């Protein structure tokens, strides 16, 4: 005999919790009891207002400055003996699409005499040109070209700004977070058999 008791209604599914898109790295401030590097106070005194935030993470300092002060800060860190950062180790970018100033441009400098590293960062909006660092660090030339190619960030004053990794006619910039995985306008093949079945893709190569 069937049970006449009606089944209890199923609870409504919990609403999916929406997670806000990150607008950028946390850039945690340094601990209060951490000794500041010897160059930091002279730098802020020499260029008032240039350093808008300092951060410390996993043994390295990050100095956030503005586009207007970018070249001056890099020059001071290279030339002042209290800093003496004599090598440009890297220059790259990070994409934060939800942020108004979408891109971080990050240069890593190294002081070979002290084996010390510092990162200097600026933020720019989409289509906003960043000042080139080539006049301070000639080695930034190809690094900025790579950033231009992969992220589409122009560098004002760069001596030869053109694509470095992708063909000149390539659509878009592959390291942007909104870049389609298959590439814009590219044909998506689900399996190798798809390629074999389409003679126009084989370009005359005989497949046995």
N, C-alpha and C positions, 0 to 999 in steps of 0.2 A: 504494500500500500504506500502510495506516495506521501511524502511528508507535506502536510498542508501549510506548514510555516513558510512564509515567503522569504526568499533569500535577502539578506541584508544588502542594501545598495553599496556598490563599490565606491570607495572614496574617490573624489575627483583628483586627477593627477596634479601633483604640485606644479605650480607655475615655474617655468624654467627661469632660473636666476640669471639675469643678464650681467655680464662682466664688462665693465667699461674698458674701452680700448686704452692701453697705456699711452700716456702722452710724453713719455721720456724716461730716462734712467733716473733713479732716485738721487744720485750725486750726493751721498751722505756727507754731512759736514764732519770735519775731523774731531776726534774727542778733545775735550777741553784740556786734558792733561798731556796731550801729545805735543812734543816740541816742534815748533814751526821751523821750516828750513831757513837757513841763514839768509837766503836771497829774497825771501818773501817780503819782509818789511822794507828793505831798500827798494824793491820793485814797486810796491804800492806808494812809496814816497816819491819815487821818480816819475811815476805815471798815475797821478791821482784819478780815481774813478775807473781805471782800466780793468781791474779785477773785480768782477761782480759777484763771484762765488768761488770758494775753495772747497775741495773735496779730497778725501783720503780713503783709499781702498786697496787692500792687499799689498801694503807696503809702498804704494805710489801715490803721489800728489797729482791732482788735476786742478788746473786754473781755468776758470771760465771767464772769457773776456768778450768784447764786442767786435763787430767787423771793423769799426772805426779805429780800434786800438790793436787789432790783430798784428799788423806788421811791426808796430812799435814794441809790443810785448815780446815778439819773437826776436827782434833785434837786440833788445836789452838782455834777454836771457842768453843770447850768444856772446855779447860783447862785454858785459860787466864781469869783472873777475870774481865777484861773489857768487855768480851763477855759473858762468863758463860752460854752458852746454854747447859742446863743439861738434855734435853729430845729430843729423836729422834721421831718426831711425824709421819713421813711418808717417804717412799721412793718409787718412781714410775718412769715411763718412758713415753715418748711421741714420736710418730713415725711421721717423716717428710720424706716420700719416695723420694721426688724430691731433697733432699739435700745430698751432698756427705757424710757428717757425719750425718747419717740418724736419729739417736736417741738422744734425750735429756734424761739424767738420772737426776732426781730432788730429792733431799733430803730436807725435811722440819725440821728445828730444832726450839726448843722452849726454852725460858728462863723463868722458872716458877717464879723467883723472880721479874722479870720486866714485865711479861706477854707480851713478845715480841717474834716475829717470824722472821725467816730468811730462805730463800730458797737458796740452793747451787746447781749449775747445771754444768754438764759436757756434752760434745757431743762425741759420738762414732760412728764409721762406722759399717755397717753390718758385723757380724762375728768378730768384734773387741772386745776383752775382756776389761771390765772395772775393775778397782781395787775394791776389796770388802771393804765395810765399817764395816764389822763385828768386826774387831779388835778395832774399836773406839766405835761402837754402837752394842752390841750383839743383840739388837732388830732388826737390819737390816737383820738378818739371813733369816727369812721367807719372809720378804719383797723382798729381792733379789731373792729368789727362785720363788716368784710370777712373778717378772719381767722376769726372765729366762724362765719360763713356758709360759707366755703370749706373750713375744716379741722375745724370742730366744737370748737374750743378755747374754753372759757368764760373770761370775765374777771371775777374777783371785784371787786365795787364799781363796775362799769360802770353809768352812769346810764340807759342805754337799750339793753340788749343784745338785739338781734333781727336777723334776716336782713337783708341789704342788697341783694344782687344776685339771689338766687333767691327764688321764691315761698315764702310761709310754710309751705305744705304739701309742699315739695320733700323727697324722700327722700335722705338722705346729704349728703356734703360733697365737691364735685367736685374739689378740689385734693389730696385724699388719694391716695396712690399706689396704694391698693388699690380705688379707686373704678372700677366698670366703665365702659368707654369709651362704651357706649350708654346709660348711666344705669340705675339700678335700676328694674326694672318697666317700662322703656320698650320700645316696639315697634321692632324692628330691620327696616328696609326695605333690601333689597339694591340696588334700582334705582328711578328715578322711576316706571317703569311699575307697580311694586307699589302706589304711592300712588294712581295713577290708577285701578287696578283695584279699589280698595276704597272704595265710595261712603261708608261710614261715616266715613272719614277726611277726605273732601272737605268735609264740613259744608255741603252744599248748594251748593258752588261748581261751576258747570257747566264741564266740561273739553271743549274741542272737539278 
